[in-house]
Amino acid sequence: MKNANFNLSAGNLIEQYETVRFDLNLNPLGIPKSVITTVSNNISGLNRYPDTDYKLLKDSISEYTKAACDNIVIGSSSYEFIKLLIEFNNPKKALLISPGLQNYENILKLNGCEIIYYNTNDEDDFILDIADFISSLNESLDMVFISNPNGTTSSAIDRESIEFIAKICKGNDIFLVIDEEYIEFVKDYSEYTAIPLIDAYDNMAVLRNTTKFFAVPGLRLAYALISNSVFKKTLDIAGFPYSINNMAYAAGIEMFQDADYINSSHSVINTERNLVYAALTSCKTIKLYKPDANFILIKLLKDDITAGDVVEYLSNKGLCIRSCADIYGLNNKYIRFCFMNPKQNDLLVNTLLEIV
């Protein structure tokens, strides 16, 4: 199979058997040209150690997020930050939302932490009931993890609700981790991000990475936003220098200032999300969960069709989507896929409707 062409400006039609990765949740615009140019122009930087203060990169992220430079921590992945935060807090009991991101379980278990799941329900479209969720927070918990928007259901929580949760967590001495891996895909996401709450809540960390929105999983660049002075001091003393390389450092400075790419991404995702959702609403044999991020969760309603059947059928047509059978809280009746460029999305919708 041929590799998919992720260049939105390409005028060629999508061939039916061209491989398109709808399971990766990457921005369909592909790698920003600013990143390609910067990496190419900075190859010579491989023979130098990076600036451990990351000053220019922090300045760029600060301008992009409106967060204070002092509250920005640079790293290679959100997974790395989760590991550090778990080691820092040494939790005995942690609360996760189900279904949701699966990145946290293994690290928590390796650290001897008991995991409690707060289950959202299909009957409620897996929307988090904030009041009920808050009632489950108590002093027996040490950490709470929330992906916003949810990494499985694609539903977002507004900042006011996040602040309610942060207040209750602070009152119960619970450390709150907000993973915003997909937040930049949300329409008007500035109303949802928890970054403006950082200064007021030193019991909270917000995690971001560049993998999905900037489509650079190979660059390995992430950042955390946290005001907890003890945690930041611990990093200074026992942290790891050179957590990113010079390519990621230089590319990061440019990508967060690439207004054309950022604005085009918002426009494309908002349009394609609405079009795909509208195109599938008339199908009575599937249930859609309204997406806020760049992907959608779907339930298969036919008794004789499983997620495995749909994945295999689409794979044979060169269209890779994700079965959710292995996600805690779901089963083999759920599938998930992201939004790509218009021609690719049309092909996926039409092919999906052939089997569901």
C-alpha positions as a LaTeX table, in Angstrom:
\begin{tabular}{lrrr}
\hline
Residue & $x$ (\AA) & $y$ (\AA) & $z$ (\AA) \\
\hline
Met1 & 0.00 & 0.00 & 0.00 \\
Lys2 & 1.13 & 3.52 & $-0.71$ \\
Asn3 & 1.60 & 6.05 & 2.04 \\
Ala4 & $-1.17$ & 8.60 & 2.52 \\
Asn5 & $-0.68$ & 12.14 & 1.27 \\
Phe6 & $-1.48$ & 14.52 & 4.14 \\
Asn7 & $-0.97$ & 17.71 & 2.10 \\
Leu8 & $-4.31$ & 19.52 & 2.10 \\
Ser9 & $-3.32$ & 21.60 & $-0.91$ \\
Ala10 & $-2.85$ & 18.54 & $-3.11$ \\
Gly11 & $-5.37$ & 18.44 & $-5.90$ \\
Asn12 & $-5.10$ & 14.73 & $-6.67$ \\
Leu13 & $-8.02$ & 12.46 & $-5.87$ \\
Ile14 & $-7.58$ & 9.93 & $-3.08$ \\
Glu15 & $-7.20$ & 6.42 & $-4.44$ \\
Gln16 & $-9.41$ & 3.81 & $-2.82$ \\
Tyr17 & $-6.55$ & 1.61 & $-1.65$ \\
Glu18 & $-4.25$ & 4.35 & $-0.43$ \\
Thr19 & $-3.40$ & 3.92 & 3.26 \\
Val20 & $-4.88$ & 6.69 & 5.38 \\
Arg21 & $-4.19$ & 6.68 & 9.14 \\
Phe22 & $-7.45$ & 7.75 & 10.76 \\
Asp23 & $-6.28$ & 6.06 & 13.97 \\
Leu24 & $-3.40$ & 8.42 & 14.81 \\
Asn25 & $-5.44$ & 11.58 & 15.49 \\
Leu26 & $-2.83$ & 13.80 & 13.84 \\
Asn27 & $-3.53$ & 17.19 & 12.29 \\
Pro28 & $-4.38$ & 16.57 & 8.60 \\
Leu29 & $-2.28$ & 19.56 & 7.56 \\
Gly30 & 0.81 & 17.55 & 8.41 \\
Ile31 & 4.12 & 18.95 & 9.62 \\
Pro32 & 4.19 & 22.78 & 9.59 \\
Lys33 & 6.47 & 24.16 & 6.87 \\
Ser34 & 8.06 & 26.32 & 9.56 \\
Val35 & 9.21 & 23.17 & 11.35 \\
Ile36 & 10.58 & 21.54 & 8.19 \\
Thr37 & 12.53 & 24.68 & 7.32 \\
Thr38 & 13.84 & 25.17 & 10.85 \\
Val39 & 15.00 & 21.58 & 11.27 \\
Ser40 & 16.70 & 21.69 & 7.87 \\
Asn41 & 18.47 & 24.95 & 8.72 \\
Asn42 & 19.64 & 23.75 & 12.13 \\
Ile43 & 21.21 & 20.38 & 11.34 \\
Ser44 & 24.56 & 21.76 & 12.49 \\
Gly45 & 23.03 & 22.14 & 15.95 \\
Leu46 & 23.36 & 18.38 & 16.45 \\
Asn47 & 27.00 & 18.85 & 17.46 \\
Arg48 & 26.08 & 21.16 & 20.35 \\
Tyr49 & 24.38 & 20.63 & 23.67 \\
Pro50 & 21.03 & 22.44 & 23.91 \\
Asp51 & 20.40 & 25.44 & 26.13 \\
Thr52 & 19.18 & 23.88 & 29.38 \\
Asp53 & 17.22 & 27.03 & 30.29 \\
Tyr54 & 15.21 & 26.78 & 27.05 \\
Lys55 & 14.65 & 30.53 & 27.33 \\
Leu56 & 13.64 & 31.29 & 23.73 \\
Leu57 & 11.37 & 28.24 & 23.59 \\
Lys58 & 9.70 & 29.17 & 26.88 \\
Asp59 & 9.20 & 32.70 & 25.56 \\
Ser60 & 7.49 & 31.30 & 22.47 \\
Ile61 & 5.26 & 28.97 & 24.51 \\
Ser62 & 4.47 & 31.80 & 26.93 \\
Glu63 & 3.27 & 34.00 & 24.08 \\
Tyr64 & 1.24 & 31.11 & 22.64 \\
Thr65 & $-0.40$ & 30.03 & 25.93 \\
Lys66 & $-0.37$ & 33.31 & 27.88 \\
Ala67 & 1.32 & 31.43 & 30.73 \\
Ala68 & 4.23 & 32.84 & 32.72 \\
Cys69 & 7.62 & 31.53 & 31.65 \\
Asp70 & 8.36 & 30.55 & 35.26 \\
Asn71 & 5.45 & 28.11 & 35.14 \\
Ile72 & 6.59 & 26.34 & 31.96 \\
Val73 & 8.55 & 23.09 & 32.17 \\
Ile74 & 10.01 & 21.59 & 28.98 \\
Gly75 & 10.18 & 17.86 & 28.29 \\
Ser76 & 10.00 & 15.24 & 25.57 \\
Ser77 & 6.51 & 13.82 & 26.23 \\
Ser78 & 3.43 & 14.03 & 28.44 \\
Tyr79 & 4.25 & 10.48 & 29.57 \\
Glu80 & 7.52 & 11.80 & 30.96 \\
Phe81 & 5.69 & 14.48 & 32.96 \\
Ile82 & 3.14 & 12.00 & 34.26 \\
Lys83 & 5.97 & 9.81 & 35.50 \\
Leu84 & 7.64 & 12.76 & 37.25 \\
Leu85 & 4.39 & 13.96 & 38.83 \\
Ile86 & 3.62 & 10.48 & 40.12 \\
Glu87 & 7.10 & 10.15 & 41.60 \\
Phe88 & 6.76 & 13.62 & 43.15 \\
Asn89 & 3.35 & 12.95 & 44.73 \\
Asn90 & 3.89 & 9.25 & 45.51 \\
Pro91 & 0.13 & 8.54 & 45.37 \\
Lys92 & $-1.44$ & 5.60 & 47.16 \\
Lys93 & $-4.81$ & 6.03 & 45.45 \\
Ala94 & $-5.62$ & 7.81 & 42.17 \\
Leu95 & $-8.88$ & 8.50 & 40.34 \\
Leu96 & $-9.25$ & 8.12 & 36.57 \\
Ile97 & $-12.28$ & 8.81 & 34.39 \\
Ser98 & $-13.57$ & 5.91 & 32.31 \\
Pro99 & $-13.56$ & 5.73 & 29.38 \\
Gly100 & $-10.58$ & 8.01 & 28.86 \\
Leu101 & $-6.88$ & 8.09 & 28.11 \\
Gln102 & $-5.03$ & 4.88 & 28.99 \\
Asn103 & $-1.54$ & 6.38 & 29.45 \\
Tyr104 & $-1.65$ & 6.51 & 33.22 \\
Glu105 & $-2.50$ & 3.03 & 34.47 \\
Asn106 & 0.83 & 1.29 & 33.96 \\
Ile107 & 2.89 & 4.05 & 35.61 \\
Leu108 & 0.52 & 4.23 & 38.57 \\
Lys109 & 0.56 & 0.46 & 39.04 \\
Leu110 & 4.35 & 0.34 & 38.79 \\
Asn111 & 4.44 & 2.83 & 41.67 \\
Gly112 & 2.13 & 0.68 & 43.77 \\
Cys113 & $-0.84$ & 3.02 & 43.41 \\
Glu114 & $-4.43$ & 1.80 & 43.67 \\
Ile115 & $-6.57$ & 2.98 & 40.74 \\
Ile116 & $-10.20$ & 4.01 & 41.20 \\
Tyr117 & $-12.36$ & 4.56 & 38.11 \\
Tyr118 & $-15.14$ & 7.10 & 37.86 \\
Asn119 & $-17.38$ & 5.60 & 35.18 \\
Thr120 & $-19.29$ & 7.79 & 32.74 \\
Asn121 & $-22.31$ & 6.19 & 31.08 \\
Asp122 & $-23.36$ & 5.51 & 27.52 \\
Glu123 & $-26.90$ & 6.59 & 28.45 \\
Asp124 & $-25.48$ & 10.06 & 29.19 \\
Asp125 & $-23.29$ & 10.04 & 26.06 \\
Phe126 & $-20.27$ & 9.64 & 28.34 \\
Ile127 & $-20.59$ & 13.30 & 29.37 \\
Leu128 & $-19.04$ & 13.95 & 32.77 \\
Asp129 & $-21.60$ & 14.89 & 35.44 \\
Ile130 & $-19.54$ & 17.56 & 37.23 \\
Ala131 & $-21.63$ & 17.68 & 40.41 \\
Asp132 & $-21.61$ & 13.91 & 40.82 \\
Phe133 & $-17.91$ & 13.71 & 39.97 \\
Ile134 & $-17.07$ & 16.32 & 42.60 \\
Ser135 & $-19.03$ & 14.33 & 45.18 \\
Ser136 & $-16.65$ & 11.42 & 44.60 \\
Leu137 & $-13.57$ & 13.47 & 45.53 \\
Asn138 & $-12.38$ & 12.99 & 49.11 \\
Glu139 & $-9.27$ & 12.85 & 51.28 \\
Ser140 & $-8.65$ & 9.19 & 50.49 \\
Leu141 & $-7.45$ & 10.22 & 47.01 \\
Asp142 & $-3.96$ & 11.52 & 46.29 \\
Met143 & $-4.20$ & 12.27 & 42.58 \\
Val144 & $-6.89$ & 12.81 & 39.93 \\
Phe145 & $-6.25$ & 12.59 & 36.19 \\
Ile146 & $-8.50$ & 14.23 & 33.61 \\
Ser147 & $-7.97$ & 14.37 & 29.86 \\
Asn148 & $-9.64$ & 17.46 & 28.43 \\
Pro149 & $-11.04$ & 16.89 & 25.92 \\
Asn150 & $-11.48$ & 13.23 & 26.78 \\
Gly151 & $-8.97$ & 11.16 & 24.82 \\
Thr152 & $-11.56$ & 8.51 & 23.97 \\
Thr153 & $-14.95$ & 10.22 & 23.79 \\
Ser154 & $-13.76$ & 13.58 & 22.35 \\
Ser155 & $-15.93$ & 15.57 & 24.80 \\
Ala156 & $-14.55$ & 18.72 & 26.44 \\
Ile157 & $-15.06$ & 20.21 & 29.90 \\
Asp158 & $-15.37$ & 23.99 & 30.22 \\
Arg159 & $-12.91$ & 25.91 & 32.39 \\
Glu160 & $-15.52$ & 26.85 & 35.00 \\
Ser161 & $-16.14$ & 23.15 & 35.68 \\
Ile162 & $-12.41$ & 22.45 & 35.80 \\
Glu163 & $-12.02$ & 25.19 & 38.41 \\
Phe164 & $-14.78$ & 23.65 & 40.56 \\
Ile165 & $-12.88$ & 20.36 & 40.43 \\
Ala166 & $-9.56$ & 22.09 & 41.22 \\
Lys167 & $-11.07$ & 23.80 & 44.28 \\
Ile168 & $-12.43$ & 20.55 & 45.70 \\
Cys169 & $-9.14$ & 18.80 & 45.00 \\
Lys170 & $-7.21$ & 21.53 & 46.78 \\
Gly171 & $-9.50$ & 21.31 & 49.81 \\
Asn172 & $-8.90$ & 17.56 & 49.97 \\
Asp173 & $-5.14$ & 17.75 & 49.34 \\
Ile174 & $-5.48$ & 16.04 & 45.95 \\
Phe175 & $-3.09$ & 16.76 & 43.09 \\
Leu176 & $-4.97$ & 17.33 & 39.83 \\
Val177 & $-3.44$ & 16.55 & 36.42 \\
Ile178 & $-5.19$ & 17.98 & 33.34 \\
Asp179 & $-3.96$ & 16.40 & 30.10 \\
Glu180 & $-4.73$ & 18.81 & 27.25 \\
Glu181 & $-3.29$ & 16.72 & 24.42 \\
Tyr182 & $-6.25$ & 17.52 & 22.14 \\
Ile183 & $-7.36$ & 20.91 & 23.52 \\
Glu184 & $-6.13$ & 22.96 & 20.55 \\
Phe185 & $-8.57$ & 21.14 & 18.25 \\
Val186 & $-11.57$ & 22.34 & 20.30 \\
Lys187 & $-13.53$ & 25.25 & 18.87 \\
Asp188 & $-12.89$ & 28.37 & 20.99 \\
Tyr189 & $-10.52$ & 26.29 & 23.09 \\
Ser190 & $-9.38$ & 29.33 & 25.08 \\
Glu191 & $-12.67$ & 28.93 & 26.99 \\
Tyr192 & $-11.76$ & 25.35 & 27.93 \\
Thr193 & $-8.06$ & 25.32 & 28.72 \\
Ala194 & $-7.08$ & 25.21 & 32.39 \\
Ile195 & $-3.89$ & 27.21 & 31.86 \\
Pro196 & $-5.37$ & 30.47 & 33.26 \\
Leu197 & $-5.98$ & 28.60 & 36.56 \\
Ile198 & $-2.35$ & 27.62 & 37.09 \\
Asp199 & $-1.34$ & 30.58 & 39.27 \\
Ala200 & $-4.31$ & 30.09 & 41.61 \\
Tyr201 & $-3.90$ & 26.32 & 42.09 \\
Asp202 & $-0.50$ & 24.94 & 42.99 \\
Asn203 & $-2.12$ & 21.50 & 43.30 \\
Met204 & $-2.61$ & 21.32 & 39.52 \\
Ala205 & $-0.50$ & 20.61 & 36.45 \\
Val206 & $-1.59$ & 21.09 & 32.84 \\
Leu207 & 0.12 & 18.91 & 30.24 \\
Arg208 & 0.50 & 19.74 & 26.56 \\
Asn209 & 2.46 & 18.15 & 23.72 \\
Thr210 & 3.06 & 18.93 & 20.07 \\
Thr211 & 2.40 & 15.41 & 18.74 \\
Lys212 & $-1.24$ & 15.75 & 17.66 \\
Phe213 & $-1.95$ & 19.40 & 16.85 \\
Phe214 & 1.38 & 20.11 & 15.16 \\
Ala215 & 1.61 & 16.57 & 13.72 \\
Val216 & 5.21 & 15.99 & 14.83 \\
Pro217 & 5.27 & 12.74 & 16.88 \\
Gly218 & 8.89 & 12.18 & 15.90 \\
Leu219 & 10.04 & 15.55 & 17.24 \\
Arg220 & 9.34 & 14.60 & 20.88 \\
Leu221 & 8.46 & 17.96 & 22.39 \\
Ala222 & 6.05 & 18.56 & 25.27 \\
Tyr223 & 5.56 & 21.05 & 28.05 \\
Ala224 & 3.89 & 21.20 & 31.44 \\
Leu225 & 2.42 & 24.23 & 33.16 \\
Ile226 & 2.61 & 24.26 & 36.92 \\
Ser227 & 3.01 & 26.86 & 39.65 \\
Asn228 & 3.97 & 24.46 & 42.45 \\
Ser229 & 7.26 & 25.88 & 43.70 \\
Val230 & 8.30 & 22.68 & 45.48 \\
Phe231 & 7.88 & 20.61 & 42.32 \\
Lys232 & 9.82 & 23.12 & 40.23 \\
Lys233 & 12.58 & 23.27 & 42.85 \\
Thr234 & 12.75 & 19.48 & 42.90 \\
Leu235 & 13.20 & 19.48 & 39.14 \\
Asp236 & 16.01 & 22.02 & 39.44 \\
Ile237 & 17.82 & 19.83 & 41.97 \\
Ala238 & 17.10 & 16.31 & 40.75 \\
Gly239 & 15.75 & 16.93 & 37.28 \\
Phe240 & 17.21 & 15.89 & 33.97 \\
Pro241 & 19.20 & 18.32 & 31.81 \\
Tyr242 & 18.95 & 18.17 & 28.02 \\
Ser243 & 15.45 & 16.66 & 28.02 \\
Ile244 & 14.99 & 17.74 & 24.40 \\
Asn245 & 17.43 & 18.05 & 21.52 \\
Asn246 & 18.41 & 21.14 & 19.53 \\
Met247 & 16.09 & 20.23 & 16.65 \\
Ala248 & 13.05 & 20.19 & 18.93 \\
Tyr249 & 14.23 & 23.36 & 20.64 \\
Ala250 & 14.63 & 25.32 & 17.39 \\
Ala251 & 11.48 & 23.91 & 15.78 \\
Gly252 & 9.40 & 24.62 & 18.88 \\
Ile253 & 10.36 & 28.28 & 18.89 \\
Glu254 & 9.03 & 28.64 & 15.35 \\
Met255 & 5.95 & 26.40 & 15.45 \\
Phe256 & 4.23 & 28.23 & 18.28 \\
Gln257 & 4.54 & 31.45 & 16.28 \\
Asp258 & 3.26 & 29.94 & 13.03 \\
Ala259 & $-0.06$ & 31.80 & 12.94 \\
Asp260 & $-0.95$ & 30.68 & 9.41 \\
Tyr261 & $-0.64$ & 27.00 & 10.31 \\
Ile262 & $-2.46$ & 27.42 & 13.63 \\
Asn263 & $-5.38$ & 29.37 & 12.13 \\
Ser264 & $-5.68$ & 27.05 & 9.12 \\
Ser265 & $-5.74$ & 24.04 & 11.44 \\
His266 & $-8.61$ & 25.46 & 13.48 \\
Ser267 & $-10.58$ & 26.26 & 10.32 \\
Val268 & $-10.07$ & 22.85 & 8.70 \\
Ile269 & $-10.84$ & 20.80 & 11.82 \\
Asn270 & $-13.95$ & 22.82 & 12.71 \\
Thr271 & $-15.30$ & 22.44 & 9.18 \\
Glu272 & $-14.50$ & 18.75 & 8.73 \\
Arg273 & $-15.75$ & 17.81 & 12.21 \\
Asn274 & $-19.12$ & 19.37 & 11.43 \\
Leu275 & $-19.34$ & 17.85 & 7.94 \\
Val276 & $-18.46$ & 14.30 & 9.03 \\
Tyr277 & $-20.83$ & 14.44 & 11.98 \\
Ala278 & $-23.66$ & 15.72 & 9.76 \\
Ala279 & $-22.98$ & 13.09 & 7.11 \\
Leu280 & $-23.31$ & 10.26 & 9.63 \\
Thr281 & $-26.31$ & 11.48 & 11.63 \\
Ser282 & $-28.83$ & 9.97 & 9.21 \\
Cys283 & $-27.47$ & 6.44 & 9.73 \\
Lys284 & $-29.77$ & 4.67 & 12.21 \\
Thr285 & $-27.47$ & 1.70 & 12.83 \\
Ile286 & $-24.80$ & 3.70 & 14.65 \\
Lys287 & $-24.76$ & 6.05 & 17.62 \\
Leu288 & $-22.62$ & 9.19 & 17.42 \\
Tyr289 & $-21.10$ & 10.97 & 20.40 \\
Lys290 & $-20.79$ & 14.64 & 19.53 \\
Pro291 & $-17.07$ & 15.40 & 19.20 \\
Asp292 & $-15.22$ & 18.45 & 20.50 \\
Ala293 & $-11.72$ & 17.33 & 19.46 \\
Asn294 & $-10.39$ & 16.11 & 16.10 \\
Phe295 & $-11.85$ & 12.60 & 16.37 \\
Ile296 & $-15.21$ & 10.94 & 16.94 \\
Leu297 & $-16.42$ & 7.95 & 18.97 \\
Ile298 & $-19.12$ & 5.77 & 17.40 \\
Lys299 & $-21.17$ & 2.85 & 18.72 \\
Leu300 & $-22.24$ & 0.07 & 16.36 \\
Leu301 & $-25.89$ & $-0.85$ & 16.91 \\
Lys302 & $-26.24$ & $-3.88$ & 14.65 \\
Asp303 & $-26.06$ & $-7.12$ & 16.64 \\
Asp304 & $-24.01$ & $-8.94$ & 14.01 \\
Ile305 & $-21.33$ & $-6.24$ & 13.52 \\
Thr306 & $-18.33$ & $-5.74$ & 15.83 \\
Ala307 & $-15.58$ & $-3.17$ & 15.93 \\
Gly308 & $-13.19$ & $-5.82$ & 14.64 \\
Asp309 & $-15.40$ & $-6.40$ & 11.60 \\
Val310 & $-15.47$ & $-2.70$ & 10.75 \\
Val311 & $-11.74$ & $-2.24$ & 11.34 \\
Glu312 & $-10.93$ & $-5.17$ & 9.06 \\
Tyr313 & $-13.34$ & $-4.04$ & 6.33 \\
Leu314 & $-11.92$ & $-0.52$ & 6.29 \\
Ser315 & $-8.34$ & $-1.75$ & 6.54 \\
Asn316 & $-8.83$ & $-3.78$ & 3.38 \\
Lys317 & $-9.73$ & $-0.48$ & 1.69 \\
Gly318 & $-6.62$ & 1.21 & 3.05 \\
Leu319 & $-8.45$ & 3.08 & 5.82 \\
Cys320 & $-7.04$ & 2.56 & 9.33 \\
Ile321 & $-9.37$ & 3.31 & 12.26 \\
Arg322 & $-9.27$ & 2.27 & 15.92 \\
Ser323 & $-11.26$ & $-0.42$ & 17.65 \\
Cys324 & $-12.09$ & 0.60 & 21.22 \\
Ala325 & $-12.56$ & $-2.98$ & 22.44 \\
Asp326 & $-9.44$ & $-2.72$ & 24.62 \\
Ile327 & $-10.40$ & 0.56 & 26.30 \\
Tyr328 & $-11.63$ & 0.28 & 29.90 \\
Gly329 & $-15.34$ & 1.13 & 30.01 \\
Leu330 & $-15.99$ & 0.26 & 26.35 \\
Asn331 & $-16.25$ & $-2.98$ & 24.35 \\
Asn332 & $-16.15$ & $-4.37$ & 20.83 \\
Lys333 & $-19.11$ & $-2.27$ & 19.70 \\
Tyr334 & $-17.16$ & 1.02 & 19.68 \\
Ile335 & $-14.86$ & 2.52 & 17.06 \\
Arg336 & $-12.96$ & 5.80 & 16.85 \\
Phe337 & $-11.40$ & 7.74 & 14.01 \\
Cys338 & $-10.04$ & 11.23 & 13.41 \\
Phe339 & $-10.84$ & 13.83 & 10.77 \\
Met340 & $-8.48$ & 14.15 & 7.83 \\
Asn341 & $-8.72$ & 16.24 & 4.67 \\
Pro342 & $-12.05$ & 16.56 & 2.79 \\
Lys343 & $-11.45$ & 13.87 & 0.15 \\
Gln344 & $-10.15$ & 11.40 & 2.72 \\
Asn345 & $-13.12$ & 12.07 & 5.01 \\
Asp346 & $-15.58$ & 11.58 & 2.16 \\
Leu347 & $-13.97$ & 8.25 & 1.33 \\
Leu348 & $-14.08$ & 7.10 & 4.95 \\
Val349 & $-17.74$ & 8.08 & 5.45 \\
Asn350 & $-18.87$ & 6.39 & 2.24 \\
Thr351 & $-16.87$ & 3.23 & 2.98 \\
Leu352 & $-18.04$ & 3.08 & 6.60 \\
Leu353 & $-21.67$ & 3.30 & 5.53 \\
Glu354 & $-21.18$ & 0.26 & 3.31 \\
Ile355 & $-20.77$ & $-1.98$ & 6.35 \\
Val356 & $-22.51$ & $-0.39$ & 9.35 \\
\hline
\end{tabular}
